Amino acid sequence: MPEYRSEPRQPLMSLINLLFLALLGTLLFTVLGVLTSCLVYGFSVLNGLQSGAFEIGALKIIQLFSSIGTFIFPAVLFSRQESNKPFEYLKLNTKIDLRLVVLAVIILYAFTPCIEWTIKMNQLMKLPSFLKAVEAWMRDKEMELEILTKQFLIMKSPTDLAINLFIIAIIPGIGEELLFRGCVQRVFTRWAKSHHFGIWIAAIIFSAIHVQFYGFVPRMLLGALFGYLFQWSGNLFVPMIAHFVNNGTAVIAAFMAQQRGESIEIINKESDFPFYLVLLSLVFTAILIAIFYRLSKMNTVSDE
């Protein structure tokens, strides 16, 4: 168990503190990102941000700083406040079992048809008629984010690919796992004395914070998967690597498609898996998760 600096905070106070650190980090680092983008691209960036005619390079700089401030900054400070051994608190000091890492990646790919199916089902979501205005706002927000995502994924050179891998795969893979699995999940688990509760609440918050309502369910399921990988392996690097692979695969696929001359519209189109393949995916994923669980338990016993 990590050595706390004093008596552990009440979970509610820990969550309030973590929220404060996340808001503070978002504000400070977003301002730093805007200032840095102004230094690189000129102060016309400010006008572009107001009008919507932004420079995508400037937006990537702001996104990078914002991600660091929202996820990495609060997680690092929070772990230092909660424990005298922050690396131990975040489960970053335990030995990595490469078998678990490989298995986690295989699970991720095996789960893909299920995730693609839930994306299609989630997009069919309809709200009651009295929430028509809310649904219209949600769809408008979804379209805005889709347009932004397409612009981010335009890559003309290996340098563009490397930049996108860093901003879209590496930083979120590290930062979001530090915050949601390393901090949020642990606090809710301690609060409810149930790791299942902690995993699913963290997964719900993880999905909600992306503000993409028509991708809420698949992202929540991925968050839960990362949560169980963390809980069972006892090592935060395992879900970090799985998260990186998930995001990085999409970025590399988009780059390769553009190199073949395909349009960005085709790149973002969801795969249409037959339903029998979705069922096979679910069964195969369950088997692999059971193997991952047993292997994790064997490691725990051997370490004792």
C-alpha positions, 0 to 999 in steps of 0.5 A: 500500500502507498504511504500516505503523507498523513491520514488519507483525505475523505474521498469526496475531498480528494475528488474536489481537490482533483477537480480543482487541480484539473481546472487550474491545469486546464486554464494555466496550460491553455493560456500557455498554449495560446501564447506559444502558438502566438509566438510561433504563428503570430498574434493573428491566431487570436483573431482566428480562434474567435472567428473559427478560421484558425491555423491548424498548427496553432490549434495543435499546439494549444491542444498539446498544452491543454492535454498536459494541463488537464490530465498530466499536471493534476494527476502528478500533483494529486499523487504527490499530495495523496502519498509520499510515494507518488509512483507507487500510488500511481502504480508506475513502480511495479515490474511490467509483464510483457505477456500482459502488455501483448495480451492487452493489445490483442484484447483491444484488437479483438474487441474492435468489431464490438466497439464499431457495432456500439458506435453505430448503435450509439449514433442511432440514439434518439431523445424524447421530443421534449428534448429536441433542442438538446438533441440538436445541440448534441448533433451540432457539437458532434459535427463540430468535433468531427470537422476538427478531427478531420482537420487534425488527421490531415497528414502530408508527410511522416513529420505530420504523422509523428506530430499527430502520434505525439498529440493524439496517441502518446500524450492522451495515452499517458495523461488520460490514464494517469488521471482517470485510472491512476487517480479518479478510479482509485478514489471512487474505488476507495469511496465505494470499497468496490473496484467495479464501481471505481472502474465504471464511474471513471469510465463514464467520466472518461467518456463524458469529458470528451463531449462526444455524445454519439460516441459515448457508449463505445468510449465508456466501454474502452474506458472500462476495459482500460480500468480492468486492465489496470486493476488486474495487472496492478501496473498503469503502464499496461492501460497506457500502452493499450490506450496509445495503441488504440489511438495510434492505430487510428492515426497510422491508418488515416496516414496510410489511407491518405498516402494511397490517395483516399479522401478524409471522408472515407478514412473516418467512415466506420467499418461495417462488420457482420453481426456474427463477427461482432458476436465472435469478437465478444466471445473471443474478447471474453476468453482473452480477458479471462486469460489476462485475469488468470495470468495477472493472478498468477503474477500476484501469487508469485510476487507474494 
